[in-house]
Amino acid sequence: MPVLISCTLTEPPSSTTCFRDITLFSSCILKRNVLLECEEEFQDMYWKWLKRKHSWDFIKDIVPIGSEHGISIRESMATITVPRIDYNNLSFIISKLQSYSS
């Protein structure tokens, strides 16, 4: 089951460093594919943004919203619901990912 992350959670006020930590943990520790959910017309923009921020390393692909099922991290209607990804909720997200992966 992949980890699906909304592309909007890569934008400020989210931290790209924390975003990368979550993708690293999901990919290397939990052995899950990490997919970024994004509207098709914005996929190139998010790919360039994440490459420039050195946050693409552990993302397998960008997929259309709702095209895949898995452990989702979004701002609403998700397995893990957060308004942003930052240092204040990083440990919460990691612990939730661990619990859903067990």
C-alpha positions in Angstrom: 0.0 0.0 0.0 1.6 3.3 -1.0 1.8 6.5 0.9 -0.1 9.3 -0.9 0.8 12.9 -0.1 -1.1 15.9 -1.4 1.0 18.2 -3.5 -0.3 21.2 -1.6 1.5 20.0 1.5 4.8 20.7 -0.2 4.1 24.4 -0.4 4.8 27.0 2.3 3.9 27.1 5.2 4.9 23.5 5.0 8.5 22.7 5.5 10.2 20.9 2.5 12.7 19.5 4.9 10.0 17.8 7.0 8.3 16.7 3.8 11.5 15.0 2.7 11.9 13.4 6.1 8.4 11.9 5.8 9.2 10.6 2.3 12.5 9.1 3.4 10.9 7.4 6.4 8.0 6.0 4.3 10.3 4.8 1.5 13.4 3.5 3.4 12.0 2.4 6.8 8.4 1.4 6.0 9.3 0.2 2.4 6.3 2.0 0.9 6.1 3.7 -2.5 5.5 7.4 -2.0 3.2 9.0 -4.5 2.5 12.7 -4.8 -1.2 13.5 -5.6 -1.6 16.4 -7.9 -3.9 17.8 -10.6 -2.4 16.9 -14.0 -1.9 20.5 -15.2 0.3 21.2 -12.2 2.5 18.1 -12.2 5.4 19.6 -14.0 5.4 22.6 -11.7 5.5 20.5 -8.5 8.2 18.2 -10.0 10.4 21.2 -10.7 9.6 22.7 -7.3 10.6 19.5 -5.4 13.7 18.9 -7.5 14.9 22.5 -6.8 14.2 22.0 -3.1 16.1 18.6 -3.1 12.9 16.9 -1.9 12.2 14.5 -4.8 14.6 11.7 -3.8 12.1 9.3 -2.3 9.0 10.1 -4.4 8.2 7.4 -6.9 5.7 9.3 -9.1 3.1 12.1 -9.3 -0.4 10.7 -9.8 -3.8 12.3 -10.4 -5.8 13.0 -7.3 -7.9 10.0 -6.4 -6.3 7.6 -8.9 -4.6 5.5 -6.2 -5.5 4.1 -2.8 -3.2 3.9 0.2 -2.2 5.7 3.4 -3.1 9.3 2.5 -1.7 12.5 4.0 -3.9 15.5 3.0 -5.4 18.6 4.4 -8.9 16.9 4.5 -10.5 13.6 3.9 -7.4 11.5 4.6 -5.9 8.7 6.7 -3.7 11.4 8.2 -5.2 14.9 8.1 -2.9 17.9 8.7 -3.0 21.5 7.7 0.7 21.5 6.8 3.8 19.5 7.3 6.3 21.1 9.7 8.4 20.5 12.8 5.3 20.9 15.0 3.6 17.8 13.6 6.4 15.7 12.1 6.5 13.2 15.0 2.7 13.0 14.9 2.8 12.1 11.2 5.7 9.6 11.6 3.9 7.9 14.5 0.6 7.6 12.5 2.5 6.2 9.5 4.1 3.6 11.8 0.7 2.6 13.3 -1.0 2.3 9.9 1.9 0.2 8.5 1.9 -2.3 11.3 
